[in-house]
């Protein structure tokens, strides 16, 4: 005997009608409230989503790239992770945006500022205007136990935003904890933006002042618009 119905009588005479197909991998059965079951694909309804994670050791090349991000779906991205310089000691960590054609946006249109605090209870402010990058840290060492932990938020303007907003909304805010080349602790908080509406930005890259990126470990999250 073949049937496409399931009967449930433990708490009443309920009958469920099964779909005629096998469905696709990952789908689940959904009821319409009248005993009819159908296959459905579960849709992620969370606004804050983990997009990717990665870990690597050794040289990662000049840039650690996050290119062609889905800025139509996501308003900003959070990057939380660690990196260190691979082959050059005492070099600072930097950020550049990337265009939709996956080229580095290195025009002199960046503005940034961060405050660096030291273990000696002193601090200094580092700023840049009409720069070709956003500087994120002071000097970072590459010896054992050195490097930088970064908590970075990068936001993007899209075609739905007013043109004037585009000058400000392609921006970054961050907190960084790092060890410099003498293994002294440093802590930085900062903000920066890309002051131009001429380029279609859709990604960003991290790199050091000189040399290549070394070991890294990160998670990238996105907040939906």
Residue, then its C-alpha position, 0 to 999 in steps of 0.5 A: x500500500x502506497x500513500x502520500x498521507x501521514x495520520x497522527x492520532x495520539x492527540x487527535x485525528x490529524x492527517x498530513x499530506x506529503x508533497x509529491x517530490x523529494x525536494x532539494x538538499x537542505x530544504x525542510x517541510x512546512x505546513x500550511x495549517x490545513x495539513x498540507x506539507x511542502x518543501x521550502x528553503x530556509x531564508x536567513x532573516x538575521x540582519x547581522x551575518x557572518x560572511x567569511x573567516x580565514x586563517x593563514x601563516x607565512x607571506x600573504x602578499x602585499x594586500x589582504x583583499x576584501x573585494x567586490x563586497x555586496x554593498x547593495x545588501x550590506x551597509x557596513x562590514x565588521x572585520x575582527x582579527x589579527x595580522x603581522x608584518x611578514x618581512x619588514x619590522x616596525x611598519x604601520x598597518x593601513x587601509x585602502x578602498x577598492x573600486x567595483x573593477x577591483x582596483x585599489x583606490x589610491x588617490x589622495x582623497x583620504x582623511x583620517x585621525x587616530x589616537x595612540x596610547x602607550x604603556x607610559x600613560x602618554x598618547x599622541x594623535x596621528x592625522x592625515x589629510x589629502x592622503x592616499x590611504x587611511x593609516x590604522x596604527x603606529x609602528x608594529x613589530x614582526x617578532x614572536x608575540x608581536x603584531x596587531x589585533x584589529x576591530x574594524x568597521x567599514x561602511x559604504x555608500x550606494x546609489x540610494x544615498x544622496x550624492x553629498x553623503x557619498x563624500x562621508x559615508x565611505x568610511x572606517x572606524x577602528x580599535x587596534x591593540x598591537x605590539x611595536x618592534x620593542x614589544x611595547x604595547x600600543x592601543x589606537x582608536x580612529x576614524x577615516x573616510x574617502x572624500x570623493x563621490x567619483x569612484x564606485x567603491x565596493x571593497x577594501x584592502x589592508x596592507x603594511x607600510x612596506x613589505x608583505x602581510x604575514x600571518x592573519x586570522x579573521x572573521x568578516x561580518x555584514x550588517x544588512x541595510 
